[in-house]
Amino acid sequence: MFNDDLFKELDRNSADADSPLRHPERSRSSGGARACPEQVSVASASNGDLAGSATALSAQTPKKLPEIRRRAFITTSLATLAGLALWQLRKTTVVQVVNAAGGPKEVTIVQFSDAGERLQTVTIQKVVKTDAEWRKQLDSNTFDITRRADTELAYTGKYWNVHDKGLYRCICCDNALFDSATKFDSGTGWPSFWQPIAKENVRQIADSSLGMDRIAVACTECDAHLGHVFDDGPRPTGLRYCMNSASLRFVKRA
């Protein structure tokens, strides 16, 4: 058997080995590890560096903001000017194509009654007026759309959601253009038809403005810009005549 004094000596040595005095990084009272002085110093230094970086960033930010805002303003302004120039070019291109022939000439159209009855095919003088004369007849919005190939905003025209039966005539010369029987809801916000009332009464013009190839539609009798025609319409034609309400005058059928 071992001597009791030997066990007591071993216990004392073990207690001294675990003493906080010998191992200041340990803390029995906290029940876990405590950061050593070197770790505290490193953490403090790191926090100081972060605080210094944040202070430096804060000091620089006010100086950079005006420059950023100035660049953003210049970029936005240039984009706006470019858009306006492109839009003006688009309108000029379509108008030039429409008026390429110039001067009065005869055109052939089919006449219809307000009830939609086909009357007769006639050859008449094309309606030609000066801008001043058109401005006296039309309001500014209608003039821009019909005589300058502008486009009204979707869902703003007065006919896109009209479902009454009737006839749609040209706002400029009263030429019959579309019948309500061919009107359909295209979901675009513009009045849409799958065919004109008579092919003779409208004419198509190649339009390559805005960087895309489209087909513009104009009134045969007076060259008023009406809209565009696309090949995504319903049967039987598969066409969608996407028109501006401002270019039309609706005559409700009794």
C-alpha positions, 0 to 999 in steps of 0.5 A: 500500500502507498503512504497517505503522505505521498497522496497528499503531496501529489494532490498539492502539486496538482492544485498548484499546477492548475493555479491561476497564478501559474496560468494567468490565461485561465480563469476558473471563476469564469468557467472557460478560456479568457483572452490572453493579454496578447490577444487583447492587444491585437483585438484593440489594435484591429478595432483601432484600425477599423475605426481609423478606416471608417473615419478616413472613408467618412472624410473622403465620402463628402468630397466624392459625392459631388463628383458622382452626382455631377457624372450622373447628371451629365450621363442622364442629360446626354441620354435624354438628348440622344433619345430626343434626337433619335425620336426626332429623326424617327418622325422626320424619316417617316414623314419624308417617306410619306411625302416623298412624291409631293404635290397633288395627285389622284388616288383611288379609294373605296367610299363607304356610308356611315353604316358601313355599306360599301358604295363605290370605288372612285378616283379623286384628288389627293388631299394636300394642305400646308402645315399651317392649314393642318394646324388650323384644322387639328389640335397640336397632339393630333397634328404631331401624330398624323402629320409628324408621325408621332405616337400616342402613349398606350392606354391614353387614346379614346378608342383602345377600349371602345367595343361599340359597332361603327366605322372608323374614319380618318380624322384629317380627311374622313376617308373610311379606314376600319370597321368595328367588326375587325377590331379586337383586344390586342392588349397593347393599349392601342386600337387594333384591327385585323384588316382595313375596311378596304385595302385601297384606303390605306397604304403601307410604308417601310419604316426603318427608324429606331433601329428596327424594320417596321411597316407604317400605315398611312391614309391613302387620301391625305397621307395621315400617319395612322400607326403600324401593322404587325404580323402577330394578329388573329385569324383570318389575316394574322395581321394587327393594325395598331392604330393611334386613336388620335388619327381616327374618328369613330362613327357609331352605328345606329 
